[in-house]
Amino acid sequence: MTTGQQRTPSGLDPQDEERLPSIAEQMADQLGGWRGLVESSIPVVVFVIANVVGELRPAVIASVAVALLIAVLRLVQRRPVRHAVNGLFGVGIGAAIAWRTGNERDFYLPGILYGIGYGLALLLSAAIRQPLVGWIWSVLVAKGRSEWRDDPKLVRTFTQLTVLWGVVWLAKVGVQAGLYLAHQDTALGVARLALGYPPYALLLLITVWVVRRVTREGAATPLPGA
């Protein structure tokens, strides 16, 4: 064996060794990418709409039916059904609370609490230089890879984006919390829809545009998915 041919203690060439998946890569597999996230959200959207135009019981039935339909479609396509189950679970928590209290607005309480926690987690992650937006990028876009951690400019970019996400998230959940405390059930349902996907889509567009711009400037290391 020549000097340049270094081998591992096990006697295997490093290129021949099977690379174990990282935690981020395992998370990416569990989340199922954008399709999994969208499918897990559809039953919640159905519940919100049905609850605004109707009553609690029809809304629960409609959301459960949609979650089951998604599960059947995934079975037919021979795909995992865990994302449909996640959607059903998300609806079930709020529906169970509302059913127990007899107050429709309580369906939105878990989402409000989750939003507050998520917003604070975003800001905290930025404060400790472990920006959640960067790790989410690794999971959903870069297939588990996290080379951005080695580039100070990308770390700074993801930190700034994470602060933006946290502020927007707390602002929109603050509106919902105010309507919840004011017992504005219908307005709360409308706000849940209006402040759901539109701000989320806008934040995604901003994030993708900023990350790709920074990557293309040449000062940053090429980032997977950018």
C-alpha positions as a LaTeX table, in Angstrom:
\begin{tabular}{lrrr}
\hline
Residue & $x$ (\AA) & $y$ (\AA) & $z$ (\AA) \\
\hline
Met1 & 0.00 & 0.00 & 0.00 \\
Thr2 & 1.43 & 3.35 & $-1.00$ \\
Thr3 & 1.64 & 6.43 & 1.20 \\
Gly4 & $-1.41$ & 8.07 & $-0.36$ \\
Gln5 & $-3.59$ & 5.00 & 0.13 \\
Gln6 & $-4.66$ & 5.33 & 3.74 \\
Arg7 & $-7.16$ & 2.78 & 4.99 \\
Thr8 & $-9.42$ & 2.70 & 7.99 \\
Pro9 & $-8.67$ & 0.55 & 11.06 \\
Ser10 & $-11.26$ & $-1.93$ & 9.83 \\
Gly11 & $-9.29$ & $-2.47$ & 6.62 \\
Leu12 & $-11.96$ & $-0.92$ & 4.40 \\
Asp13 & $-11.44$ & 2.00 & 2.09 \\
Pro14 & $-13.39$ & 5.03 & 3.44 \\
Gln15 & $-15.28$ & 5.28 & 0.14 \\
Asp16 & $-16.45$ & 1.70 & 0.51 \\
Glu17 & $-17.83$ & 2.17 & 4.00 \\
Glu18 & $-21.56$ & 2.58 & 4.32 \\
Arg19 & $-22.27$ & 6.08 & 5.65 \\
Leu20 & $-24.71$ & 6.12 & 8.52 \\
Pro21 & $-27.59$ & 8.61 & 8.10 \\
Ser22 & $-27.40$ & 11.73 & 10.23 \\
Ile23 & $-30.16$ & 12.85 & 12.58 \\
Ala24 & $-31.23$ & 15.49 & 10.05 \\
Glu25 & $-31.43$ & 12.90 & 7.28 \\
Gln26 & $-33.56$ & 10.65 & 9.46 \\
Met27 & $-35.85$ & 13.60 & 10.21 \\
Ala28 & $-36.16$ & 14.32 & 6.48 \\
Asp29 & $-37.27$ & 10.74 & 5.90 \\
Gln30 & $-39.80$ & 10.91 & 8.72 \\
Leu31 & $-41.30$ & 14.24 & 7.61 \\
Gly32 & $-41.69$ & 13.11 & 4.01 \\
Gly33 & $-40.74$ & 16.50 & 2.55 \\
Trp34 & $-43.25$ & 19.12 & 1.45 \\
Arg35 & $-45.93$ & 16.57 & 0.52 \\
Gly36 & $-45.99$ & 15.14 & 4.01 \\
Leu37 & $-46.30$ & 18.58 & 5.58 \\
Val38 & $-49.11$ & 19.63 & 3.23 \\
Glu39 & $-51.08$ & 16.42 & 3.64 \\
Ser40 & $-50.85$ & 16.59 & 7.41 \\
Ser41 & $-52.29$ & 20.12 & 7.27 \\
Ile42 & $-55.24$ & 19.52 & 4.93 \\
Pro43 & $-57.60$ & 18.04 & 7.59 \\
Val44 & $-57.02$ & 21.07 & 9.81 \\
Val45 & $-57.91$ & 23.43 & 6.96 \\
Val46 & $-61.06$ & 21.43 & 6.26 \\
Phe47 & $-62.07$ & 21.64 & 9.91 \\
Val48 & $-61.56$ & 25.40 & 10.03 \\
Ile49 & $-63.69$ & 25.98 & 6.91 \\
Ala50 & $-66.43$ & 23.56 & 7.96 \\
Asn51 & $-66.54$ & 25.02 & 11.44 \\
Val52 & $-66.89$ & 28.58 & 10.08 \\
Val53 & $-69.84$ & 27.69 & 7.81 \\
Gly54 & $-71.39$ & 25.01 & 10.03 \\
Glu55 & $-71.12$ & 23.43 & 13.46 \\
Leu56 & $-68.60$ & 21.47 & 15.47 \\
Arg57 & $-69.86$ & 17.93 & 14.75 \\
Pro58 & $-69.96$ & 18.27 & 10.93 \\
Ala59 & $-66.55$ & 19.91 & 11.03 \\
Val60 & $-65.05$ & 16.98 & 12.94 \\
Ile61 & $-66.67$ & 14.45 & 10.61 \\
Ala62 & $-65.45$ & 16.29 & 7.49 \\
Ser63 & $-61.89$ & 16.62 & 8.73 \\
Val64 & $-61.71$ & 12.97 & 9.78 \\
Ala65 & $-63.14$ & 11.89 & 6.41 \\
Val66 & $-60.50$ & 13.90 & 4.55 \\
Ala67 & $-57.72$ & 12.47 & 6.72 \\
Leu68 & $-58.98$ & 8.94 & 6.02 \\
Leu69 & $-59.21$ & 9.69 & 2.28 \\
Ile70 & $-55.60$ & 10.86 & 2.26 \\
Ala71 & $-54.61$ & 7.69 & 4.10 \\
Val72 & $-56.43$ & 5.52 & 1.52 \\
Leu73 & $-54.78$ & 7.36 & $-1.37$ \\
Arg74 & $-51.37$ & 6.84 & 0.20 \\
Leu75 & $-52.11$ & 3.16 & 0.69 \\
Val76 & $-53.12$ & 2.82 & $-2.95$ \\
Gln77 & $-49.87$ & 4.55 & $-3.94$ \\
Arg78 & $-47.99$ & 2.29 & $-1.51$ \\
Arg79 & $-46.73$ & 5.23 & 0.50 \\
Pro80 & $-46.50$ & 5.52 & 4.33 \\
Val81 & $-49.72$ & 6.74 & 5.98 \\
Arg82 & $-48.06$ & 8.40 & 8.96 \\
His83 & $-48.57$ & 11.92 & 7.54 \\
Ala84 & $-52.31$ & 11.37 & 7.22 \\
Val85 & $-52.31$ & 10.08 & 10.78 \\
Asn86 & $-50.43$ & 13.23 & 11.86 \\
Gly87 & $-53.17$ & 15.37 & 10.32 \\
Leu88 & $-55.87$ & 13.36 & 12.04 \\
Phe89 & $-54.01$ & 13.63 & 15.35 \\
Gly90 & $-53.69$ & 17.40 & 14.98 \\
Val91 & $-57.41$ & 17.77 & 14.35 \\
Gly92 & $-58.28$ & 15.33 & 17.11 \\
Ile93 & $-56.58$ & 17.29 & 19.90 \\
Gly94 & $-58.40$ & 20.54 & 19.17 \\
Ala95 & $-61.68$ & 18.78 & 18.42 \\
Ala96 & $-61.51$ & 16.78 & 21.65 \\
Ile97 & $-60.95$ & 19.92 & 23.71 \\
Ala98 & $-63.76$ & 21.79 & 21.95 \\
Trp99 & $-66.11$ & 18.79 & 22.29 \\
Arg100 & $-65.36$ & 18.48 & 25.99 \\
Thr101 & $-65.82$ & 22.16 & 26.77 \\
Gly102 & $-68.67$ & 22.68 & 24.33 \\
Asn103 & $-66.93$ & 25.80 & 23.05 \\
Glu104 & $-65.95$ & 25.80 & 19.37 \\
Arg105 & $-63.21$ & 28.38 & 19.82 \\
Asp106 & $-61.29$ & 25.94 & 22.04 \\
Phe107 & $-60.42$ & 24.00 & 18.88 \\
Tyr108 & $-57.93$ & 26.75 & 18.08 \\
Leu109 & $-56.33$ & 26.80 & 21.54 \\
Pro110 & $-53.70$ & 24.06 & 20.87 \\
Gly111 & $-52.68$ & 25.85 & 17.66 \\
Ile112 & $-52.32$ & 29.15 & 19.49 \\
Leu113 & $-50.19$ & 27.59 & 22.22 \\
Tyr114 & $-48.12$ & 25.75 & 19.62 \\
Gly115 & $-47.62$ & 28.99 & 17.67 \\
Ile116 & $-46.40$ & 30.83 & 20.76 \\
Gly117 & $-43.98$ & 28.02 & 21.57 \\
Tyr118 & $-42.75$ & 27.79 & 17.98 \\
Gly119 & $-42.19$ & 31.55 & 17.72 \\
Leu120 & $-40.24$ & 31.64 & 20.97 \\
Ala121 & $-38.21$ & 28.59 & 19.90 \\
Leu122 & $-37.27$ & 30.34 & 16.66 \\
Leu123 & $-36.04$ & 33.43 & 18.49 \\
Leu124 & $-34.20$ & 31.34 & 21.08 \\
Ser125 & $-32.46$ & 29.29 & 18.39 \\
Ala126 & $-31.31$ & 32.50 & 16.72 \\
Ala127 & $-30.01$ & 33.83 & 20.03 \\
Ile128 & $-27.83$ & 30.76 & 20.59 \\
Arg129 & $-26.61$ & 30.69 & 16.96 \\
Gln130 & $-28.42$ & 27.48 & 16.11 \\
Pro131 & $-31.05$ & 28.98 & 13.75 \\
Leu132 & $-34.01$ & 26.70 & 13.24 \\
Val133 & $-34.57$ & 27.92 & 9.69 \\
Gly134 & $-31.13$ & 26.61 & 8.78 \\
Trp135 & $-31.84$ & 23.20 & 10.25 \\
Ile136 & $-35.26$ & 23.10 & 8.60 \\
Trp137 & $-33.51$ & 23.89 & 5.32 \\
Ser138 & $-31.20$ & 20.95 & 5.94 \\
Val139 & $-34.16$ & 18.64 & 6.55 \\
Leu140 & $-36.54$ & 19.69 & 3.78 \\
Val141 & $-34.26$ & 21.03 & 1.06 \\
Ala142 & $-30.72$ & 19.73 & 1.52 \\
Lys143 & $-31.74$ & 16.11 & 2.27 \\
Gly144 & $-30.20$ & 16.11 & 5.72 \\
Arg145 & $-26.93$ & 17.83 & 4.82 \\
Ser146 & $-25.77$ & 20.80 & 6.92 \\
Glu147 & $-22.65$ & 22.24 & 5.28 \\
Trp148 & $-24.04$ & 25.72 & 5.92 \\
Arg149 & $-22.85$ & 25.41 & 9.53 \\
Asp150 & $-19.26$ & 25.70 & 8.27 \\
Asp151 & $-19.85$ & 29.04 & 6.56 \\
Pro152 & $-20.16$ & 32.12 & 8.86 \\
Lys153 & $-22.04$ & 34.08 & 6.19 \\
Leu154 & $-24.68$ & 31.39 & 5.80 \\
Val155 & $-24.98$ & 31.02 & 9.57 \\
Arg156 & $-25.57$ & 34.76 & 9.82 \\
Thr157 & $-28.10$ & 34.64 & 6.96 \\
Phe158 & $-30.07$ & 31.80 & 8.51 \\
Thr159 & $-29.96$ & 33.54 & 11.88 \\
Gln160 & $-31.50$ & 36.70 & 10.41 \\
Leu161 & $-34.14$ & 34.65 & 8.58 \\
Thr162 & $-34.96$ & 32.80 & 11.78 \\
Val163 & $-35.55$ & 36.09 & 13.61 \\
Leu164 & $-37.86$ & 37.17 & 10.78 \\
Trp165 & $-39.81$ & 33.90 & 11.01 \\
Gly166 & $-40.07$ & 34.19 & 14.80 \\
Val167 & $-41.35$ & 37.77 & 14.75 \\
Val168 & $-43.93$ & 37.04 & 12.03 \\
Trp169 & $-45.04$ & 33.85 & 13.80 \\
Leu170 & $-45.57$ & 35.61 & 17.13 \\
Ala171 & $-47.39$ & 38.48 & 15.41 \\
Lys172 & $-49.90$ & 36.25 & 13.66 \\
Val173 & $-50.48$ & 34.05 & 16.71 \\
Gly174 & $-50.92$ & 37.23 & 18.74 \\
Val175 & $-53.82$ & 38.23 & 16.50 \\
Gln176 & $-55.43$ & 34.81 & 16.97 \\
Ala177 & $-54.90$ & 34.94 & 20.73 \\
Gly178 & $-56.59$ & 38.33 & 20.86 \\
Leu179 & $-59.62$ & 37.04 & 18.95 \\
Tyr180 & $-59.72$ & 33.94 & 21.17 \\
Leu181 & $-59.79$ & 36.05 & 24.34 \\
Ala182 & $-62.44$ & 38.30 & 22.77 \\
His183 & $-64.67$ & 35.25 & 22.06 \\
Gln184 & $-64.74$ & 36.07 & 18.33 \\
Asp185 & $-65.19$ & 32.49 & 17.10 \\
Thr186 & $-65.97$ & 33.19 & 13.43 \\
Ala187 & $-63.29$ & 35.85 & 13.12 \\
Leu188 & $-60.85$ & 33.44 & 14.75 \\
Gly189 & $-61.57$ & 30.79 & 12.12 \\
Val190 & $-61.13$ & 33.30 & 9.31 \\
Ala191 & $-57.90$ & 34.54 & 10.88 \\
Arg192 & $-56.63$ & 30.98 & 11.17 \\
Leu193 & $-57.01$ & 30.59 & 7.40 \\
Ala194 & $-55.86$ & 34.08 & 6.39 \\
Leu195 & $-52.82$ & 33.96 & 8.68 \\
Gly196 & $-51.98$ & 30.36 & 7.84 \\
Tyr197 & $-50.62$ & 29.63 & 4.37 \\
Pro198 & $-50.27$ & 33.19 & 2.93 \\
Pro199 & $-47.64$ & 34.43 & 5.46 \\
Tyr200 & $-46.06$ & 30.98 & 5.44 \\
Ala201 & $-45.73$ & 31.04 & 1.63 \\
Leu202 & $-44.32$ & 34.57 & 1.71 \\
Leu203 & $-41.73$ & 33.60 & 4.31 \\
Leu204 & $-40.75$ & 30.59 & 2.21 \\
Leu205 & $-40.29$ & 32.74 & $-0.89$ \\
Ile206 & $-38.17$ & 35.22 & 1.04 \\
Thr207 & $-36.09$ & 32.44 & 2.57 \\
Val208 & $-35.41$ & 30.67 & $-0.72$ \\
Trp209 & $-34.60$ & 33.94 & $-2.52$ \\
Val210 & $-32.22$ & 35.17 & 0.19 \\
Val211 & $-30.40$ & 31.85 & 0.58 \\
Arg212 & $-29.92$ & 31.43 & $-3.17$ \\
Arg213 & $-28.75$ & 35.01 & $-3.54$ \\
Val214 & $-26.16$ & 34.59 & $-0.77$ \\
Thr215 & $-25.00$ & 31.28 & $-2.22$ \\
Arg216 & $-24.64$ & 32.65 & $-5.74$ \\
Glu217 & $-22.51$ & 35.57 & $-4.59$ \\
Gly218 & $-19.57$ & 33.19 & $-4.49$ \\
Ala219 & $-18.43$ & 34.10 & $-1.00$ \\
Ala220 & $-20.47$ & 31.27 & 0.48 \\
Thr221 & $-19.87$ & 27.58 & 0.05 \\
Pro222 & $-22.35$ & 26.04 & $-2.45$ \\
Leu223 & $-25.35$ & 24.98 & $-0.39$ \\
Pro224 & $-27.28$ & 21.80 & $-1.23$ \\
Gly225 & $-30.73$ & 22.68 & $-2.50$ \\
Ala226 & $-29.89$ & 26.33 & $-3.20$ \\
\hline
\end{tabular}
